[in-house]
Amino acid sequence: MWPNESFIKLVGIELPIIQAPMAGAALSDMVVAVSEAGGLGSLACALLSVEQARKELETIRRGTFLPINANFFCHRPPRDDNAREMSWRRRLDPYYDQLQIDASVSIPASARAPFDDRMCDLVMEFHPEVVSFHFGLPDKNLLLRVRGAGAKILSSATSVDEARWLEDQGCDAIIAQGFEAGGHRRMFLTEDVPTQVGTMALVPQVVDAVKVPVIASGGIADARGILAAFALGAAAVQIGTAYLHCPEAQISPIHRQALIDGKDNGTAITNVFTGRPARAIVNRLMREIGPMSDEAPEFPLAAATLAPLRAKSEMAGSADFTPMWSGQAAHLARELPAAELTKQLAVGALENLRLLKTVARAA
Ligand SMILES: Cc1cc2nc3c(=O)[nH]c(=O)nc-3n(C[C@H](O)[C@H](O)[C@H](O)COP(=O)(O)O)c2cc1C
């Protein structure tokens, strides 16, 4: 039925649609809804403690027996760099003054921790059918344990070199993440953001370079995007921003409204929120000290220093210091429950496919 069924067969799902893992924005109810609709629901664990991740996985396993994806960050922990930290603090001082926040207040560390033995224990316990990683792969021992738990392993590439590297390390499928994508760039062999390739150019080049199924991601938000991904040789799509419009998405009302109002050119790549480049809706902080800043401390340290500013301004109903992650196609999406959205995307893509076949036959 689908032009390429290699991914749905690999994972045992009905529809070639992965709801992207979205740390902080998509939890168990979204995962259950998408998996029950026939797609692959993803739980992002990066911002969850082990206890929180366990609770989410328990809820998910109560809600569905169908395949799910558990997703983890595997970034290198940041080096101590006091000078950079201090310079970042100084950069933000005027905002602390403006919002009347005591600059001497001690700031808790960012919750974004890389995949470790304790999270791996959860994988062994809950046996997600798919485990996906952000920013490369964890070390060999952890990867062996994940494979031993029976999970198919996915990670993202932003270039052909990264895709080949992931295939060499034994990934079962590769997500080709284009420049358009919302959230963090998954670049791990390079940090050269301006050279990042768009989805349209990246997907077919990755398809040509590797043997495993390729999943297109970045800027896909409706049935036309899915059709295009298959035309480029993808075996599935991973969609993030479009799912942020769903009632299940855990985002603030300001973020939700900004997505609805979103324009094609309303986002930019910025490192000011976490220290790592990510696509977000342009706001005051990005305009005034970014979107890219050499002063931002290493990922994820920048986030911690911003946290008091973010909390205080959000209390006043402002998103001046809030990362409103979004891809470039936010405006294409509609507000629908996640199950409905998944089914409509699939039905729409299949209808378009049939239409194209008819046109091709008539020509
Ligand atoms: C709010 C948000 C949070 C994200 N968090 C994660 C994450 O925790 N793990 C991950 O692998 N990808 C994360 N991503 C990236 C997505 O997996 C995916 O690559 C991206 O959303 C695709 O582009 P699109 O937003 O244009 O659909 C996030 C994206 C968004 C929009």
The ligand as an SDF file (V2000), in Angstrom:
LIG
                    3D

 31 33  0  0  0  0  0  0  0  0999 V2000
    9.2990   21.0130   20.9360 C   0  0  0  0  0  0  0  0  0  0  0  0
   10.2940   20.0760   20.3210 C   0  0  0  0  0  0  0  0  0  0  0  0
   11.0510   19.2640   21.1660 C   0  0  0  0  0  0  0  0  0  0  0  0
   11.9410   18.3320   20.6260 C   0  0  0  0  0  0  0  0  0  0  0  0
   12.5980   17.4710   21.4620 N   0  0  0  0  0  0  0  0  0  0  0  0
   13.2810   16.4250   20.9420 C   0  0  0  0  0  0  0  0  0  0  0  0
   13.7690   15.3910   21.7880 C   0  0  0  0  0  0  0  0  0  0  0  0
   13.6330   15.4210   23.0080 O   0  0  0  0  0  0  0  0  0  0  0  0
   14.4080   14.3530   21.2020 N   0  0  0  0  0  0  0  0  0  0  0  0
   14.5770   14.2570   19.8430 C   0  0  0  0  0  0  0  0  0  0  0  0
   15.1550   13.2690   19.3810 O   0  0  0  0  0  0  0  0  0  0  0  0
   14.1130   15.2360   19.0180 N   0  0  0  0  0  0  0  0  0  0  0  0
   13.4720   16.3020   19.5250 C   0  0  0  0  0  0  0  0  0  0  0  0
   12.9580   17.2660   18.6890 N   0  0  0  0  0  0  0  0  0  0  0  0
   13.2230   17.1950   17.2380 C   0  0  0  0  0  0  0  0  0  0  0  0
   12.2130   16.2730   16.5450 C   0  0  0  0  0  0  0  0  0  0  0  0
   12.5130   14.9460   16.8740 O   0  0  0  0  0  0  0  0  0  0  0  0
   12.1970   16.3760   15.0160 C   0  0  0  0  0  0  0  0  0  0  0  0
   13.4800   16.2120   14.4730 O   0  0  0  0  0  0  0  0  0  0  0  0
   11.6290   17.6820   14.5000 C   0  0  0  0  0  0  0  0  0  0  0  0
   10.5410   18.1040   15.2660 O   0  0  0  0  0  0  0  0  0  0  0  0
   11.1830   17.5110   13.0550 C   0  0  0  0  0  0  0  0  0  0  0  0
   10.8920   18.7190   12.4520 O   0  0  0  0  0  0  0  0  0  0  0  0
    9.4240   19.3990   12.4830 P   0  0  0  0  0  0  0  0  0  0  0  0
    9.3250   20.0100   13.8330 O   0  0  0  0  0  0  0  0  0  0  0  0
    9.5130   20.4100   11.3970 O   0  0  0  0  0  0  0  0  0  0  0  0
    8.4080   18.3230   12.2340 O   0  0  0  0  0  0  0  0  0  0  0  0
   12.1040   18.2310   19.2040 C   0  0  0  0  0  0  0  0  0  0  0  0
   11.3520   19.0850   18.3770 C   0  0  0  0  0  0  0  0  0  0  0  0
   10.4540   20.0050   18.9040 C   0  0  0  0  0  0  0  0  0  0  0  0
    9.6480   20.8670   17.9670 C   0  0  0  0  0  0  0  0  0  0  0  0
  1  2  1  0
  2  3  1  0
  2 30  2  0
  3  4  2  0
  4  5  1  0
  4 28  1  0
  5  6  2  0
  6  7  1  0
  6 13  1  0
  7  8  2  0
  7  9  1  0
  9 10  1  0
 10 11  2  0
 10 12  1  0
 12 13  2  0
 13 14  1  0
 14 15  1  0
 14 28  1  0
 15 16  1  0
 16 17  1  0
 16 18  1  0
 18 19  1  0
 18 20  1  0
 20 21  1  0
 20 22  1  0
 22 23  1  0
 23 24  1  0
 24 25  2  0
 24 26  1  0
 24 27  1  0
 28 29  2  0
 29 30  1  0
 30 31  1  0
M  END
$$$$
